Amino acid sequence: MNYVRLGLIGVAGIVAFSIVGGSFYTVDQRERVVLLTNGAVVGEADPGLHWKLPFVQSAVSISVESHRVEFDKMEAYSRDQQPAVMKLSVLYHVPIDRVSEVYSRFTSTANLEDRIVEPKVLEQSKNVFGQFDAVTAVQDRVRLNAQMASSIHEAIGGMNAPIVVEAVQIEDIQFSPEYMRSIEQRMQASVEVDRLKQNALREKVQAEIVGTKAGAEANAIRQRAQAEADATKLRGDAEASAIRARAEALGSNPGLVALTQAERWDGKLPSTMVPGGALPMMNVGK
């Protein structure tokens, strides 16, 4: 009887310890707990150690950290009817003040992804991608990504879903190999056209520079020629003025010629005389 009694006491102690121990729970910093009483939401628990009523209450953890959902091999068609396969990732988190709503509406974040995130991402990615030509989708990936992120934000926000979409990223777009080669050829042709335009523009600028230099040199030559002509004219005008002045002086003073001759005579008579000619500077009066 003593052994039986001790056994029963031991079992009761284990059961009691399990009940008491199971009434305590901890909440991690990266999650919040929804507290249920007989299946009904009665509150939330922040990080730390907490206690709940055994058998009556239960605690369900809801993660509030960022979740990354990947969508591989998403098929879509571009505006010019080119099939493509995309790889897309969505980063989201559950707001701390809406964890009870997540449990009430979806029970878990996994169900939330299945019922809200995945359908809206698939729907909006196809819609937005269909607004772009294949070449534009490749060349203008930034704008495509921005429009897709905005569309997904609005679609999920319109459902008042208890999540915050942090980022949407198009990680890869794959067209058929043949079409990718054609895109590459078109891009190379476009680059070549741009190069030719740049060369033409450079040659035009160089021609304008040469023309400007030639014009400047021509102007310089004209200016030098004009300066020389002006100088020659000035010298001619000066000489003409001097000649006119001397002529006027000689005209008003007839004896000035003889005086000038006398001043310049070296005192020697010419060795040759013309018969009947007059001696130089000798004016014999009658």
C-alpha angles and dihedrals in degrees: 000000000000092000092049091048092049090048092052091048090050093050091047090050092051091048092048092048091049092050094047093042092047090054091069124074138169129224119214121226091245095057145042128218127230109213116215129194111199088338096310121115109247103163151322132260127219124215114299141058118323140173130222135185111268117244091001105061132045133186124222119194120222118189116231097183123105116284124203117209118191126204113197127191097008107177120217141154126234123227090264090053098256113150116231139178117218135194112210134177129197125198117201143152138199114247112242093235093055103052092107089053090052090055094043095050103029109009091219142021089250090061090045090056092048096048103034116012101043099045094046094045092050092046099046096040090057092045095050095041089052089062093063130073113234093250092049091049089056098040098040101039093146094060091044091052092047093051093046092050091048092049093050091047092053094044095051092040090052089061091053089232115179095243138091116223106218101181144351118204130186101212100179143000121197125191126179114291091244093053093045089055091051090050090050091051091049091049091049090050090050091050090050091051090050090049092052091048090051091049091049091049091048092050090049091052091047090050090050090050091050090047091049091050092047091049091049092049091047090050090049091051091048091049092049091047090048090049091050091047090049090050092048090049091050091050091048091048090050093049092046090050090050092049091049090049092051092046091051090048092050091046093054094041112041093177091058090079093057090044091052091048091049092050091051096043114109094207097255125121118225112266092221124051129191110231109259092011123136124247113254117262091003113121106178112196121217 
